[in-house]
């Protein structure tokens, strides 16, 4: 098993792909809100044909230091994509120059891939998302089956998309939309 690249973070691991139920596992038994205090930019669960899991990165004071959503293909054939949203100050954003992003590490853990993967280069490219121009960093990794891109939102949240064995094309950005924090809280 791959070592967790951020052992200081306490993760609520998503349940296995056959037991996921449209984010219902994010609800806590208490009335305390469990969600982030920022909108999460991702694909709407209704737009994805497979299973969806999510994890919250809690700080010791209970605030949310990030959200990652794991999209699995039909019937549990394995994780296809992880989309992370990490606000400024999140410890998961603190990586060395050649170190993989948190989301790539989570993808490798989910795949039970023990290969040592590093970032070997980056390329900045402009992408339109609706009327907004994004400067997207495409990360080149030592494992060529992983595609990874990152961009900064205007509110300081870093969005990272990591996909397994499929390229990340410009049409993916059109599918991204804000999922409100209320989606991650007990209703």
Secondary structure by P-SEA (a helix, b strand, c coil): cccccccccccccccccccccccccccccccccccccccccccccccccbbbbbcccccccccccbbbbbbbccccccccbbbbbbcccccccccccccccaaaaaaaaaacccccccccbbbbbbbbccccccbbbbbbcccccbbbbbbbccccbbbbbbbccccccaaaaaacccccccccccc
